[in-house]
Amino acid sequence: MRRPWHHLFHPANAVDYREAVGLTVDHLVGHVADTAGRPLTGITPRESAERVAAIDLDRPLGEEGEALAELSRLWLDDAIWFHEPTAAAHLNCPVVIPALMAEVLISGVNSSLDTFDQSAGATFIERHLVDWTAARIGYGAGADGIFTTGGTQSNLQALLLARGQQVAPVDRLRIFASADGHFSVQKAARTLGLGDEAVVPVAVDVSRRMDPAALGAALADSVAGGGVPMAVVATAGTTDFGAIDPLPEVAALARAYGAWFHVDAAYGGGLLVSPRRRDWLEGIELSDSVAVDFHKTWFQPVSCSALLVRDGATLGHVTWHADYLNPKDSAHPNQVDKSLQTTRRFEALKLWMTLRVMGADAVGEHLDTVIDLADAVAAELTAMPDIDVAAAPQLSTIVFRYCPPGRDEAALARINAAIRAELFDEGRALVAATRVDGRSYLKLTLLNPVATLADILAVVEMVREAGERLADAPVAPRPRGERVAVVR
Ligand SMILES: *Cc1c(COP(=O)(O)O)cnc(C)c1O
């Protein structure tokens, strides 16, 4: 329908608004009903780029239905659907409905969380959630935090606060993180002007957890060489293995060296609400800061994440007063004083609606369910003679590969890459790839509480069946799905 008011949200167009949103929801639900066991179609970057490039943005369609139909061709027909159990590659979750209700309100009202005079009650909803999360961590009075765009931003801000606490010259500052830690720690070091060399990778043990003896040795070495330990980053749930570093031991070493202790719980933070596994995070309360991605193990839409700090005063390192926004003598509580961002979406409302409708236990039970599933899948995989499991799962990932006898590393790398590409190209399953100690592996990341053991074993069967076929295929460049130079 063509609407005179379609570009504005105004009382006069409430009827238009409801119709347009209803149309959009119907369109989406139609697509969801259509996916039926296919998480993707395997569209190539080339096809996708060509379709999008053909759109002339200077010629509007002027009508919602046509725009939605066009969008189906450009995106939705070939989208990646995370509610499908066979989408098992990334830490991107299926989302809960209360959070989607919140999304309607977040964008419709368009509060901005930088200042109280742009958000009113939203400021206190965010603060209440921060206090609640801090209490779950086990922080005492004086704790604080802020919602962020994701673990990457939380890690950056945590390290910025850590740097703010130091007086030593920047070129001597060092950050210690597990060799399996997230690359956003390196990016943060670079952003902060510390340089790539500032991050000292610490060896992991056989279960892929940071080895405290190795951390102790790395700290001692660094100090002996003139380094100043600025921060120790423990990971609670590494991206590949879900490994949770030994938090109490790491905390003790960080404290002994006067370093800021940050816990990157972007992945494992969901354990804060797990009815059965909260104790896996023991020691997290000893940290100076924690990153939690609600958009991973809390089943929230991207993006929804937070940085929590033990001592709220440390957030002062990001405070800047501007006369036009948050003057020093402002009588209002302004969240911008604690954030790297200025204009900021009310992402916290998604978590709020989820907790108010479903409750924390329901969220944690979902996470427990996917951890149980990962254990069950790993037990099956371990019993398969042609499958090599890299390590027992710790959260909800399983790193494994198809491994027929008598093949060298290069052959196994080729076969497993070909398996993954074929499943993607044919739109049958989305499986991840990673490298472990220089060897190529596949990875299942399970975040769908509705997925069953049978669903995931079906993916494993696809892997084995493709592997058997591809193991002896001639090495040839693949015709579809190859990297295309022009794709941006
Ligand atoms: C995903 C992840 C991050 C990055 O978080 P984003 O929300 O993607 O920015 C950081 N650390 C770990 C351990 C992660 O799994």
The ligand as an SDF file (V2000), in Angstrom:
LIG
                    3D

 15 15  0  0  0  0  0  0  0  0999 V2000
   32.1600  -13.9330   20.6440 C   0  0  0  0  0  0  0  0  0  0  0  0
   33.2830  -13.7040   21.5510 C   0  0  0  0  0  0  0  0  0  0  0  0
   33.8410  -12.4220   21.6940 C   0  0  0  0  0  0  0  0  0  0  0  0
   33.4270  -11.2700   20.8060 C   0  0  0  0  0  0  0  0  0  0  0  0
   32.1530  -10.8760   21.0950 O   0  0  0  0  0  0  0  0  0  0  0  0
   31.2610  -10.0940   20.0130 P   0  0  0  0  0  0  0  0  0  0  0  0
   29.9530  -10.0050   20.7120 O   0  0  0  0  0  0  0  0  0  0  0  0
   31.2480  -10.9430   18.7860 O   0  0  0  0  0  0  0  0  0  0  0  0
   31.8900   -8.7770   19.8070 O   0  0  0  0  0  0  0  0  0  0  0  0
   34.8350  -12.2390   22.6240 C   0  0  0  0  0  0  0  0  0  0  0  0
   35.2690  -13.2670   23.3650 N   0  0  0  0  0  0  0  0  0  0  0  0
   34.7760  -14.5170   23.2500 C   0  0  0  0  0  0  0  0  0  0  0  0
   35.3100  -15.6000   24.1200 C   0  0  0  0  0  0  0  0  0  0  0  0
   33.7560  -14.7750   22.3350 C   0  0  0  0  0  0  0  0  0  0  0  0
   33.2710  -16.0150   22.1950 O   0  0  0  0  0  0  0  0  0  0  0  0
  1  2  1  0
  2  3  1  0
  2 14  2  0
  3  4  1  0
  3 10  2  0
  4  5  1  0
  5  6  1  0
  6  7  2  0
  6  8  1  0
  6  9  1  0
 10 11  1  0
 11 12  2  0
 12 13  1  0
 12 14  1  0
 14 15  1  0
M  END
$$$$
